[in-house]
């Protein structure tokens, strides 16, 4: 099970492939959480006109990461080999049991 985890991936395809390979036959991935993608880089500053000036980012994964919508994530899951048995979106939930944290 994963909770508030999948959107921490700089490469969600690699995450799903790794999880798929670790599951026992018949195993399941259960996920709850948003797709806020922590690897999304901040906007460039007005004086940064070239990607090379994007020096505030020390990790190239910020520049290589792709943020997917749920429909794309769903397709990736299926192509990796997962079977979607239940799907719910728009659920209200709190983060770390603190109703005021988000």
N, C-alpha and C positions, 0 to 999 in steps of 0.2 A: 504494500500500500504506500502511496505517496501523498503527502499533504503539503500544499504550497511549495512544491519542489520542481515540477517539470519546467516552469518558466525560468529556472536558474540556469538552464542549459545554454551555453554559447552555441552548441550544435545539437538541436533536439533530435535529429536523426541518429546521431551517435548515442545519445541517451537511450532512445527506444531500442536500438539494436543491441546495446549492452544489456538492458533489462530483459529483452527477449531471449538472449543467449544464456542468461543466468537462471531463468525460470525453469522449473522442472516441467516435464510434459504434463499438460493439463493445468498448469499454473495460471494465475491471474494477476493482472495489474489493476489495482483499484486506485483511482486518483481523485483528489478533491483540491481545487485551488484555481486561482485565476491564471490568465495568460498575460502577465505584465512584463515578462522578459527583462530581467535585470541586466542583461548584456546590451541593452539599447544604449548607445552612447549619447551624451548630451549634445545639444545643438552646437554647431561651430559658432565661434564669436565672429562679429562683423569684420574684424581685421584679419581673420583666418581665411584666406582665399584659396588655398591649396590644401589637399588632404595631408600633405607632408607637414603642414603647420598645425595639424591636429595633435600637437605634442602633449596636451594635457592627459591623453589616454596612454597609459604605460603598457597596456595589454592589447595586442592586435586583435584579440577576439572581439573587442568592441566594434572593430571595423569589419569583421568577417561574419558576425552574427546576423541571422535573418529572423525577423519576428513574424510568426505565422498566426493567422486567424484560426478559430476552432475548426472550420471546415477543412482547412489545409492540414492541421494537426491530425484530424480524423483520418484523412486519406493516407498520411504518412504511417499512422498506426497500422492501418489495414495492409499497406504495402510491405511493412516490416514483417507482418504475419499475425498480428493480433486480430481477434474476433471481438467486435464490440457487442456485448451482451445487454448492457443497460446504459442509457445516456440521459443525463439530466443537466440542464443549464439554468442559470439564473437563480441558483440557490443562495439564500441568505446564510452567512456564517460569520463567525468572529475569528480573529487571529489570536492564538495563544490564550483563549478563554477571556480575553479583555475586550469587552464590547465597545470600548472607546479607542481601541488601538488603530482602527482603520476608519 
